[in-house]
Amino acid sequence: MALWNNDPFGNNGSAPFGQAQMGGGEVLSADSVKCPSCASNIFYEPQLDSMICRKCGNVYAPITLEPRGSLGIKEEHDYMGDSDMTEDDKKRHEIVCNSCGATLVTDEHTMSTMCPFCGSPALISRRMTREFKPDYIIPFKIDKENAQSIMKKWISEKKYTPLGFRSKSRLTSLTALYVPFWLLDCAVNSDLSGTGTKDSLVAYEVHSKLTYYVKGLPFNASIKIANKLMEAAEPYDYSEMIRFESRYLQGFYANKYDQLPTEMTERIIKRIDRFSASNGEFIAKKYTSFDLREDKCLSWLSEISVKYCLLPVWFMTVEFGGRDYQFAVNGQTGEACGQLPSSNAGEIRDSIIGPYPGKWKSIAGKALMVIPVILMILLLIPSVSTLKTNLIIALSAAEIIIALILIVMFILKLVLKHHYGGEIKSSYELTDYDKDPGLDCYYDSTRQPDVEIKEVMIPNAVTVRNGNGRVIGENSVDL
């Protein structure tokens, strides 16, 4: 999906998230611990394999302190009084939930009667306490009526959802909410290892260095909203993104960011590592077969740049069975997502044909082994009685019935595996969040990836896998 075909900003062709040109790195003394930009203390961030300044957000190479970009943003200062407020912020107010602490920003004419995060009516309105200045915004395209229709249809199509949940889904509580996101633009430098074969005869230990580029990778900056929920609502069409203007907030709510980019480095690198693992195709093209060792997939970032953007979401929280469930409809594309509770029927279905052994299957398997032992003991007892005969007949019948049931379930599972393309998902997986859209939506195709591959032939190689089937190494054996 091409998200960057248009330039919504009219900036003479430069990318909206374009990086500043970086000069060569200056080798500094080993005892230098200050940021070359602002002179604040800098710290090693293992997730990024870089030094990072918590004040200005600049990122540097660990040894040379060569600039690798910045996770910093324009600072939003706290207001001390009305005199230092911007004219735009004087026309806004904050709505604060006394129950969960959520803070929403909206225009002075928009009021709320219920918190979209916890459902509490304990809301108060107050003057702005912090400057509010996102860089960009994507306006809403989906209205409330369409969002309700989309969510109702989405829930109705989900299997193994309790009927009581559908009646309590409270679709009228959908709230139009601009969610804060950090959009990351960077070069990804990955070290990948694995085993490749050529013509199925010769095996190689493969080590590669891969550099590729991502643009506009979004990270939810609100701690009140599940990260997986926002990833499932992706992608957005960035060609419709514009610079933030106050008029787009009229009649809507906006959540303030709770996390800075410098505070979510672990989330960033985990998602990047998933992308890098899926990027093994660049290496696999050279081999007949290629097994990537995911435990040897390491990444670090350079040319880092972030922007603060508000993205449109129709959001609601539903309480069911003592637990809160969050749901969302992408306010631009109409993509519905959420995590649903699983019904009793789903749990029964899992116990019969699910991917993991259910309790009853474990009991049945043990019974198949124990019953023949009991029968043998009974047959060895010399006495002859009606009770003994009836007991032998009952146990033999039970053994046959249990065996037949397990055989039928095994055949049914094979049929379903074929129907679903070789994979049967549990009811929990069917009701869980959808996965994020992957690298394809954020891969910067305007910049060519750089791939360096080194290989060492492994004589008589045998691939070693762990209990989950993942490649963990290779051994040479004597034939």
N, C-alpha and C positions, 0 to 999 in steps of 0.2 A: 504494500500500500504506500503510495507516494504521498508524503505529508508536507514536502517542502518544495513543491513545484512553483508556488507563487511567492512573491515578496510583498507581504501586507503592509510594509512600513514605508515603501517608497524611498529606500536608502541606497539608490544607485547600484543595486545588485549585491550589496554586501549582506552576508547572512545575519539574521536577527540575533543569532547567538554566536557571532564570529569571535574568534579569539584574537587577542592582541599578539603582535609579533614579539617573539622572545629572543633576546640576545644570548651570546655564549655565556657559559657559567664561569664564575670566578672561583678559584680554589681558595677557601678561607682557612684560617688556622683551626686546629682541631678543638681548641677550647672556646670557639665562637658559639654562643648559644642565643644570640639575639637575632631578631628578624631583620634582614637587610632593608626592609621597607619601612617599618615603624619602630624598630629597636626594642620591641617587646620580646619576652621570652618565647622561644619556640620549643616544640616537643616532638619526639618521634612518634608517628602514628603507624603502628604495625599493619593495620588494615590497608593503608595506602602505600606502605613501604616508603614513607616520605616524612620530612619534617614539616610541621604545620604551625602556623601562628593563630592562636585562639582569638586574637584581637582583630587583626585585619583579614584573616582567612587565607593568606598567601601560603602556597605549598612549594616546598623545595626538595631537591635531591638530598639524601641523607649525608653524603660525604662532601660534595662540592658546593652545596646550597645553590645549585643551579635552579632557576625558577621553573616550576612545572605548572603554573597557573594559579588560580585562586578559587576558594570556596567562600570568599567574602561577599558581602552584600552592602548596599547602601544602608547605613544605620538609620533606624527609626527611633528618634529620641523620645523620651518620656516628657509629657507636658507638665509644666510646673503651674500653669495658670492659663486663663483664656487669652491673655495678651500675646503669648507665643504660639497660639494655634494657627494653623493655616486656614484660609477662608473656606476651603472645601471641607476640612474637618469640623469647622464650626457648624456646618449644615448636617453633620452626622451625629449619631449617638451610639453608645454601646448598650447592648442588652445582656445582662449577666444572670445566670441561673444560680440561685442560692443553694440548690440541691447538689449539682454536679460541678459547678464552677465554670461551665462553658461560657465563653464570651463571643457574642456576635456583633458585627458592625452593620449598620444600615442607615438609610436616610432618616431625617427627622419626622417624616410622615408615616413611616412603616412601623407597626407595632406587632408584637407576638403575644399569644396567650398560652403557649406551651413550648417547652424546651424540645428541640428536635432530637436531642441526644438521649435524654432520660425521661421525657414526657412530663416533667414536673411543671406545674403552673407558677412556681415560686420564682418569678422573673422580676427584675428591677431594671430601670433605665437610668443611665448616668452619662455624664459628659465624657468625651474621649480622654483616655489616659495616656495613649501612645499614638504617635504619628502613624498614619495609614497611607502607605504609598507603594502599592504593587507596581511592577514594571509593565506587565501585560495582562490582558484579559481576553477570554473567548466568551462572547455574549450567549445567553440562552437562545436556543432555537426550538426546543420542545416545551409546549405549554403544559399546565398541570393536568388537563383532561387527557391529553395524549400520554403523559407519563403514567397516570393511573391505569389507563387501558393497557399500556405496555407491561406494567408490573403485574396486573391481574392475569394477563395472558401467560406471562413467564412463570408465575407461581402455579397456574393450572396445568402447565405442561410438565412440571416436575413430578416425577414418580416418588412414591414412598414418603409423601409429606402428610402429616396428620390432618384429617378433615377439619378438626377444631381449629387448627392454625389458620387455615384458609379463611374461616369465618371471622377470625380475630385479626386479620392482617392490617386493618386500619389504614386502608389506602388513602383515606381522606387526610391523613396526617403527613403525607408527602410534603416536604418543605423545599423550596427553591433555595439552594445554598451554593455560594461560590466558595470552593475549597481551595486553600492555599497550597501551592506546589512549588518546589524548586525544580527547574528544568536544567539538566546537566548536559554539558557539551564537552567532550574530551576525546583524547586519543587513548586507546587501550593497548597496553603492551603486555602480552601474555606469553608465559613459558608453558608449553604443552608437551606431554610425554605419552607414549603409547607403544603399541606393537603393530607393525604393518607387515603384510605379506605380498609378494609379487608372484603371480601365476600359481598361487597356492603351494609353492615349493620352498621359497626362501623367505625366512622371517628376519625382521630387523627391529632392533631397539631404536625408536625414533624420538629425537629431541628437536623441538622447533621453537622458534621465536616468531610470534605473530603480532603485528601492529595493525589495528583497524580503528575506525572512527565512528563515534555515535553522536547523535545530535538530538537535543530536546528530550532526553530520557527523564520522565517525570518521577518525582518522589513526594509523596503526601507529607505535608508539614504540620498536620493537625493530629495531636495525640488522642483526640476524641473519636477519630474515625479509623477503622481497621485498615492497615496498609494493604492487606490482601484484597479488601473490598475495592479500594481505589485502583489497584492493578487490574482487577477483573473488569473495571469499567473502561479501561483503555481500549483502543487509542483514541486520541483527539486529532482533528484535522487542523494542523497549525497554520494552514494557509488562511484561515479565518481569524487568526489571532491579531489583535490590535493593541496599541498602547493604551494603558489604563486611563479611563475617563470617568469622572464621578457619575455622569448621567446613566451609566450602565448598572449602577448599584440601586437605582430608584425602584422600590417595590421588591427588592431582594435582600437576602441576608448574606453576609460574608464572614467566614470564620478567620480569625487571626492565626498566624503561624505560631506554633509552640516550640518548634525545633529548628535550630539553625543548621545549615548544611554541614558545618564543622562538627555537629553533634550526631550525625547519622552516617559516619564513614563506614561503619560495619554493614549497614543496610546497603549502602552504595556498592561496596566491593562484592558483597554476596550476590547481588543481582548481576553485576558485571561478570563474575565468575561463571554464573549460569549461562550467560551469553557466550563467553569464551569456550565453554565446554561444547555448546551447540555449534560453534564455529569450526569444529574439527574437519568440516568438509573441505577447507582449503588444503589440509594435509592429506585427507583421505583420497583426493583425486589422483594422487601419485601411486596409490597402492590398490591391489586387487581387493584387499580387506584391511580395515584399520580399526583397532580397539583403543580408544582413548582412556588413559588412566586419570580419572577425575580427581583422585587424591594428589596428583602431580600437576594440577592446573593452577598456576599462580599468576596474578595480574597486578600491575601497578599503572597509575594513570598519569598522563601529562597533558599539557595544553588545556587545563581545566578551566571551565567558565560556568557560572550559574546565573540564572535569572529568576525573579520572583513573579509568579503568574497565578491568577485566579481562574479556575476551571469550573464550568457549570455542572452541578449535580442535583438531581431531585433525590432527596435523602429522607429515610425514615428509620425509626427504631421500633421493633415490636417485642413486647415481653410475652414469653410463652414458657410455661413449665418452670417458672422461677429463673429464667435466663433471658437476657436481651439479645435479639438478633437484628443486625443492621442490613439495610437494603439500599440500593442506589439505582438510579437511571441516569445514564450519561445525558446531560442537558443539551448536548449538541448532536450526538449520533443516535440516541435512543437505546443504547446498549443497557440491558437490565442485568443485575447481578446481586448476589447476596449468599448467605449461608442459611440453609433451611434445617429445621429439626427432622429427624428420621422417625418414621412411624413404626409401630410394632410389626406391621406387615413387612417392612423393610428388614427388620432384625431377624424375623423368621426366614425370609428369603436368603439373607446372608448365611444363616446357619445351615441352609440346605445346599446352596450352590455358590456361595460367596467365595472370594479368593483365599480366605483364611478359614481353617478348620473351626467349626462350631463345637459347643460343648457336647451336643447330642451325638455328633459324628465321632467325637473322641470316646464317648461312652459306648457307642455301638461298636467301634473298633476293638475296644477292650473286651466287650461281651463276646465277640467272635472268637477271641483267643481263650477266654475263661470257660465258656460253655463246653467245648470239647473236653477240657480237663475234668469238669464235673461229670460229664457223661462217661468218661473212662473210669472214674472212681466208682460210679454207680454200677457199671458193668462188671467191675472186679469184685463187688460185694456178692458173696455166694447166695444170700437169701433171695427168695422169689416172692414178691408180693404185688398186689394191685397198685399200691401207692408207688412202688418203685417203677412199675411199668408205665403208669400214667406220667410220672415225673420225667422218664426218659423220652416219652412221646412229646411232652410239652416242650422240653428243652431242645429236642431235635427240630420241632416245628419253629421254635423261636429262632434257632440258628439259621434255618432256611429263609425265614421271612426277613431277618436283618440283612442277610447276604443279598437277597433280591432287592431290597430297598436301596442298599448302598450301590449295587450294580446299576439300578435305574438312575440314581442320582449322578453316578459317574458318567453314564451315557448322556443324560440331560445336560450336564456341565460341558461335555465335549461339543454337543450340538450348539449350545449357547456361545461357546468360545468361537466356533466357526461363524455363527451369526454376527457376533460383535467384532469380528476380525482378529480373533486370537486373544482378546482381553476381556475379562469380566470384572467390572468395577463393583465395589461394595456399595450398599445404600448410602453410607456416609460419604463416599467419594462422589456419588451422584447428586448429593444435596450440598456438597461443599462448594467453596468459591471456585469460579473458573480460573484457569491459569492466566498469567499476564500474556500479552500478545507476542512476546519474544523479540529477538533482535531485529527481525526484518523491518519492523515499523520504525526503528530508530537508527538503523544502519545508514551512515552517510556515504551514499554511493558516488558522490562527487569526488571522493578522495580514494585512491587506490590503496588496498591493503598491502603491507609488506610482509612477505613470508620467507623465513630462513629455516631450512630443514637440514639436520644432521642425522645420519643413520649409521648404525653399527650392526653388521650381520650377526645373527645368533645361530650357531650350528646346532641342529637337532633341538630346536626350541620347543618348549612346552609352556603354554600360557597358564598362569596360576590365577584362579579366581576365588573371591571370598564366598561366603554363604549366600549372598544376594546376587551372585553372578557377575559382579563387577571385576574387571581386570585389576589385579594388585601387583603383578610382577611376571617375570619370565624365568624359567629354569632351563639349563642345558642338560641333556641326558645322553648317556652312551647307548647307542643302538646295538 
